[in-house]
Amino acid sequence: MELTKGANTPIRASEVRVTVTAATPVDIAALLLTTAGKVRSDSDFVFYNQPVAPGVEVVTPDAIRVAFGSVPLDIEKIVLTTSLDGTGPTDWGQAGPIRIAVTDAVTDALLATFSPTGLGPETALIACEIYRRDGGWKVRAVGQGYAQGLAGIAGDFGITVDDEPTPSAAQQLPTPPPATPADPPQFGRPTVDLSKGHVTLRKNETVSLTKQGAPPLTRVRMGLGWDPATHGSRVDLDASVIAYDDRAKKLTNVWFLRREAFDGAITHSGDNLTGEGDGDDEVITVDLTALPPQVHALLFTVNSFAGHKFDQVGRAHCRLLDEHTGTELVRFELSKGEPTTGVFLAMLTRAAHGWNMTALGEYSKGATVRKMVDPGKQFVLSSR
């Protein structure tokens, strides 16, 4: 049955497969909603980085399987979404036609199809929804586009895309004690510069990104890379950056669900799911001249969303490049991982005549960048 926008039809199958067909690569996702129209927790968001929930599974980037007998009783509706994966056209208006098909997962019989129309600047859309009705299930064609991408859809249904924790008195971090003559150089103050070219930093070393006799850097590219798991299941690491002001208040995060900030001054290349191949697996580009003045520090992190520990990863590195010339300026190697799911790789801080970079290599708990915001404040405060 071909559905028009808003139309619905009963589903007479115990399991269905929802497939999205388009001329460009897409990512499919699902949200499991209660009668309140919200998820119970972030675990009810099923997508390529979190592919399984009770009764719902991402089987390929463009297909999801729903087994109705395993869907929790308090789940009233399953919303199916699709978004552009970032490798092709920038919006649905340029991507061409799209078709959603619902088939019986056991017999492959076609149950319903839907072809959304009228899409323009949107980068994600709600394709259809599967919902309980009179003891059974029905599917409704939706076709609602979102210019804010998958993050906009997720936020509307209760997923915490970019939370701003409210600090309590117990959460306030103390200001580090003043240095004494016997102390090492103050954390965050440069001990090396780029006058001699490429620099390899050790943990907690800081380099000034202002090179004598050369114009200041205006655009930098932070490349993050890792090797796949040496054993066990596939490891997927996520590169992110947190922007803070000079009092260590978080201004924003940039990660795979929020790929840019400050009108494009910071951009994220998109999610790499395996770490396969040589070189950088994910890239964050920063236009230093376009950052608003309240941005004092940028803290770069890597997280293991699926919960794999870093001791399962062969190697991770971060490197800073001059975006204009491609010259590698700074590299920091993580030769051995620790059994945690988060790591602070490096920090950029604003200085009087440019920017400094500090290599961190500090491991932390947290499978998402949101869990790194509060622990990261200590680095910003210590560098003031």
JODALIN-V527157 format. One record per residue. OMEGA is omega as a letter, one per 20 degrees, with the letter a starting at -180 (999 if undefined). Layout:
# JODALIN-V527157
omega->OMEGA
omega->OMEGA
This chain:
# JODALIN-V527157
omega->r
omega->a
omega->r
omega->a
omega->r
omega->a
omega->a
omega->r
omega->r
omega->r
omega->r
omega->r
omega->r
omega->r
omega->r
omega->r
omega->r
omega->a
omega->r
omega->r
omega->r
omega->a
omega->a
omega->a
omega->a
omega->r
omega->r
omega->r
omega->r
omega->r
omega->r
omega->a
omega->r
omega->r
omega->r
omega->a
omega->a
omega->r
omega->r
omega->r
omega->r
omega->r
omega->r
omega->r
omega->a
omega->a
omega->a
omega->a
omega->r
omega->a
omega->a
omega->r
omega->a
omega->r
omega->a
omega->a
omega->r
omega->a
omega->r
omega->r
omega->a
omega->a
omega->r
omega->r
omega->r
omega->r
omega->a
omega->a
omega->a
omega->r
omega->a
omega->a
omega->a
omega->r
omega->a
omega->a
omega->r
omega->a
omega->a
omega->a
omega->r
omega->a
omega->r
omega->a
omega->r
omega->a
omega->a
omega->r
omega->a
omega->r
omega->a
omega->r
omega->r
omega->a
omega->a
omega->a
omega->r
omega->a
omega->r
omega->r
omega->r
omega->a
omega->r
omega->a
omega->a
omega->a
omega->a
omega->r
omega->r
omega->a
omega->a
omega->r
omega->a
omega->r
omega->r
omega->r
omega->r
omega->a
omega->a
omega->a
omega->a
omega->r
omega->r
omega->r
omega->r
omega->a
omega->a
omega->r
omega->r
omega->a
omega->r
omega->r
omega->r
omega->r
omega->r
omega->a
omega->r
omega->r
omega->r
omega->r
omega->a
omega->r
omega->r
omega->a
omega->r
omega->r
omega->a
omega->r
omega->a
omega->r
omega->r
omega->r
omega->a
omega->a
omega->a
omega->a
omega->r
omega->r
omega->r
omega->a
omega->a
omega->a
omega->r
omega->a
omega->r
omega->a
omega->r
omega->a
omega->a
omega->a
omega->a
omega->a
omega->r
omega->r
omega->a
omega->r
omega->r
omega->a
omega->r
omega->a
omega->a
omega->a
omega->r
omega->r
omega->a
omega->r
omega->r
omega->r
omega->a
omega->r
omega->r
omega->r
omega->a
omega->a
omega->a
omega->r
omega->a
omega->a
omega->r
omega->a
omega->r
omega->a
omega->r
omega->r
omega->a
omega->r
omega->r
omega->a
omega->r
omega->a
omega->a
omega->r
omega->a
omega->r
omega->a
omega->r
omega->r
omega->r
omega->r
omega->r
omega->r
omega->r
omega->r
omega->a
omega->r
omega->r
omega->r
omega->a
omega->r
omega->r
omega->r
omega->a
omega->a
omega->r
omega->r
omega->r
omega->a
omega->r
omega->a
omega->r
omega->r
omega->r
omega->r
omega->r
omega->a
omega->r
omega->r
omega->r
omega->r
omega->r
omega->r
omega->r
omega->r
omega->a
omega->a
omega->r
omega->r
omega->a
omega->r
omega->r
omega->r
omega->r
omega->r
omega->r
omega->r
omega->r
omega->a
omega->a
omega->a
omega->a
omega->r
omega->a
omega->a
omega->a
omega->a
omega->r
omega->a
omega->r
omega->a
omega->r
omega->r
omega->a
omega->r
omega->a
omega->a
omega->r
omega->a
omega->a
omega->a
omega->r
omega->r
omega->a
omega->a
omega->r
omega->a
omega->a
omega->r
omega->a
omega->a
omega->a
omega->r
omega->a
omega->r
omega->a
omega->a
omega->r
omega->r
omega->a
omega->a
omega->r
omega->r
omega->a
omega->a
omega->a
omega->r
omega->r
omega->r
omega->r
omega->r
omega->a
omega->r
omega->a
omega->a
omega->a
omega->a
omega->a
omega->r
omega->a
omega->a
omega->r
omega->r
omega->a
omega->r
omega->a
omega->r
omega->r
omega->r
omega->a
omega->r
omega->a
omega->r
omega->r
omega->r
omega->a
omega->a
omega->a
omega->r
omega->r
omega->a
omega->r
omega->a
omega->a
omega->r
omega->a
omega->r
omega->r
omega->r
omega->r
omega->a
omega->a
omega->a
omega->a
omega->a
omega->r
omega->r
omega->r
omega->r
omega->a
omega->r
omega->a
omega->a
omega->a
omega->a
omega->r
omega->a
omega->a
omega->a
omega->a
omega->a
omega->a
omega->a
omega->a
omega->a
omega->999
